[in-house]
Amino acid sequence: MRMRHEFKHRLNYGDYAVLASRLRAALGRDAHAGADGTYRVRSLYFDTPDDRALREKQSGVDRREKIRIRRYPGSGNPIIHLEKKIKIHGLCHKSSAPLTAAEVERILAGDLAWMAHDARPLVVELFHKMRGACLAPKAVVEYVREPYVYAAGNVRVTFDSRIGTNLSAASFLDDGAAFLPAGEEIVLLEVKYDAFLPSFIENLLQVGSRRAAACSKYALGRCYG
């Protein structure tokens, strides 16, 4: 299981403008970004009846996992993936499996039997967790992502803004769904890399007023939904 380093910081829009300007000049754009350098992301988060994932995040539990279905809206059929993210000692691992919109509709309708013997191990795992641990959809979060990449170290730097939330799972596949702002207007900086972060990128990311983020987009969505 390959683990990656990951850290997040809250930014105000002034800090974002400074950092984005630096990164545009030094790093490549992600191939999936549109003409304006961004794309929209929508995630459906799952949790237990007692909100275990949310509580562990807020308490800073050292080993925890998060399950979500992520959608990248676009023309034609959207790209959808089931994802499980594990965090241990500050390192992260993400596994994923493709889903169709029809399969998501069946999951949201409670039609789960087909998942038990699916060829995708992560789909089977979700089935057992929904049946055994009563895992269920809890919130949908949507945001605009501005991504940058650098090959050495497999570095990925992203800015997430216009973060919105909707507590209805049905909104996940609804292109016309409305989303409430998830708290104050911020930009969330995320930096991911394998064994090392090149020193010049570390230097580019230095802004004195930046502070470590205490909560995830899922936590923001639950708090303000």
N, C-alpha and C positions, 0 to 999 in steps of 0.2 A: 504494500500500500504506500504510494508516494505521498508524502506530506509536504505541504508548502507553507511558507511563512505568510502571514497576513496581518496587516494592522489598518486601523480606521481612525480618521480624525474628522471632527466637525469643523467646517469652515464657514466664515461669513463670506458674503459675496465679494468683498474687497480682496480677501486672501485668495479666493478662487480665481479672480481675474489675474492676479499676479502669477499664480502657479500655472494656470492654463496657458498663459502667454509664453512662459518658459518651456513648457512641455511641447507646445506646438512647434517650437523652433528646434527641439532636440530629439524628439521621439517620433516614431511612426504611428499613424492612425490604425485602429483596428479595421480589418477588411470588411467587417459587417456594418460599420457605421455608414450613415447616409451622407448625402451631399453636404450637410451642415456639420458633419462629424459626430452625430449622435444617433441613438436609436432608443425606442421606448421598450421598457421591460414591465411585465405584469407577473406577479408571483402570488400563488395561492398557498398559504401556510397551514400546516396541520399541527395539532397539539392534542394532548390528552384532556379529559374532562376537568382535571385539577390544574391545567396549564403548566405542565411540567417543563416544557421547553422554555416558556416565557420566564418562569421562576428561576430556572437554572441560569439563564442568561443574565437576569437582573441581579442574581446573587454571585455571579462570577465563578460558577462551578468550573473546575479545571477540565473535566472531560464531559462533553455534551454533544448531542446531535440534533439536527434540524431537518425536517422533511418538508419539501415544497414541490409544487408543480409550477414550472416557469414557462411563460409564453412571450414570444417575440412577435407582436402583431405586425402585419404587413399585407401587401396585396396578395390575393389568393389565399391559400391555406396557411395559417400561422404555424410557426415552428414551436413545438411544445415538448418539454422534457420533464420527466419526473426526476428529482434530484434529492440526494441525501448528503448532508454536509456534516462531517465529524470534526470536532476541535479538541485537541489534546495538547496540553502544555504550550498553548499559544500557536501550535501548528495545525493546519487544516488539510482535510482530504475531502474531495467531492466526487461522488459517483453519480451517474445519470443513465436514463433509459428514455428513448423516444416514446411519446404518446400521440394518439390522434385526438382530434376534438371530440369524436364520437366516444372514444374510451373515457375521456374526462367527463362527458355527460353521464355515462353509465356510473362512474364512481360517485358523482354528485347525487345521482338518483338512488344510491344505495344498492345498485346492481353489482355485486362484488364477486359472485361465485366464479366467474370466468378467470379472475386473477389468480386463483389458487394454483393452477397448473400452467401458468403462462411461461413462455420461454425466456422471459426477461427476469432475472433473479430479483431485481429491485421492485418490480411489480408484485412478485410473490411476497416479498418482505412487507410491502405496504399492506397487502391483503391481511397478513397475519397480525400486523400491528393495529389495523382497523378493527379486526375481529377480537383480538386478544387484549389489547390495551385501550380499546375504544378510541383510537386516534381518529380525529375528525377535522374537517376544514374549519379554520377559525377566523381568517382574515385574508383579504386580497389587498396587495400593495402595488401601486404603479408609480413609476418614476422615469425620468429621462436620464440616460447614461451617456457620458462622453468618455470614450476609452482611448488609451494610448498603450503601445507595446514596445518592448525592446528585447531582441533575441537573446543576448547574453544574460544568463540568469533566469531566462523565461519570465521577464518582468511584465506585469500588467498593472497599469495605473488607471483608475477610473474616477470620474466625478459624477455623483448621482444628485440630481436636483428635482424640484417640483414633485416632491414625494407626496403621494396621496393615498388614502385608505378607504376601503369599503368592507364592512363586516358581513356582507351577503356573498356567499360562495358563488351564487348565480352570476355575479358581476364579472367573474373571471373570463367567461367566453362572450360577454356582452360588449360589443364595440361601442355602444351608446351609453354605457354605465357611467354614473357620476361618482367622482371621488372627492372626499373631503381632505383639505390640507392636513398633513400629519404633523401638527405643531407649528413652531416658528419656521420661517423661511431660512433654510440652511442648505449647504452643499456638503455631501458626505464624500470625503476622499477615502478610497480604498487602494492599498498597495499590496500586490501579491508577487511572490518570487520564490524560486526553488532554493538553491544552496546559498546564494549571495545576492545582495543588492549592490550594483555598481556604485562606487562612491560619487560619481558625478550626478547620478540620479538622486542620491540621498541629499546632495548639496542643493540640487534644484528644488527640492521639496521643503527647504527650510523657510518657514514663516513664523515669526515670533509669537503672533497672537493665536496660532493654531493650538487646539487642545484635544486631548484624547477623547474619543467618543465613548460614552458609557452604555449606549444601547444600540440595538440593531434596527434595521428597517422594519422587521417584524414587530419588535417591541414598540416602535413608534406607531405602527399601524394599530396595534391593540390599545395603546394608551389614548389615541386621539380618534378612534373610529366610533 
